[in-house]
Amino acid sequence: MSTMIKENKQQKVYRIVKGRIIEREYVPGQRIVIDQIAKELETSSIPVREALRQLEAERLVVYKRNVGPVVAEVNESDYLDTVHVLALLEGYAASLAAENFPEEKLNELIELNQLMEEALEEFDIILFSRLNATFHRIICEESGNNFLLESIQNAWNRIDSIRGTGSTLYSKRVKESIEEHKEIIALLQSGATKEIERVARAHKIRTAENFEKRRKNLIQTNTITS
């Protein structure tokens, strides 16, 4: 997927650095050394600086005086609270959508899930996150409840403002997510409104649980090595 599109130097740096932040290879609070990245990726510092400014706009990187760019901290409490509320909202939206889900939209979901598998094969978590957002938006839009959709959009925006689009996804979790999407598609097709509400809610909550598990493991690792 992603290799079909010609990247310029800035886009390449952006993709690689954002991927490292998402995968926690670069941890919150860690300083990002511009010259080191430029040397590693065989480019000048200019594309690196431009990519970091883009990541700053997404709230994944912050600039500190006398330090330079560092990986942004995560407000774990706000993130987890928002995801749990979003799980309830998206679950209800899925149950409404399942009452009469259009065949052409089912085909779109199937295609998106296949594209997500391809993105994962190429280790493109950024592309995956975009496809994933589209997948869930299609379902929620079919709920037919504008106030519910507005509330879901506000929750999505809140999550993005806490940590940036797709940044709470990572390679192990997305493999599980693809399989869960297949179950959601099957339930939409069968019109199982009660079951899909439970499944869609659990799907979202698992992302929060995995995020929290990774955070605790990272804290334990840092405590042991410090």
Secondary structure, DSSP 8 states (H G I E B T S, - for coil): -GGGS---HHHHHHHHHHHHHHTTSS-TT-B--HHHHHHHTTS-HHHHHHHHHHHHHTTSEEEETTTEEEE----HHHHHHHHHHHHHHHHHHHHHHTTS--HHHHHHHHHHHHHHHHHHHTT-HHHHHHHHHHHHHHHHHTT--HHHHHHHHHHHHHHHHHH-TTTT--HHHHHHHHHHHHHHHHHHHHT-HHHHHHHHHHHHHHHHHHHHHHHHHHHHHHHHH-
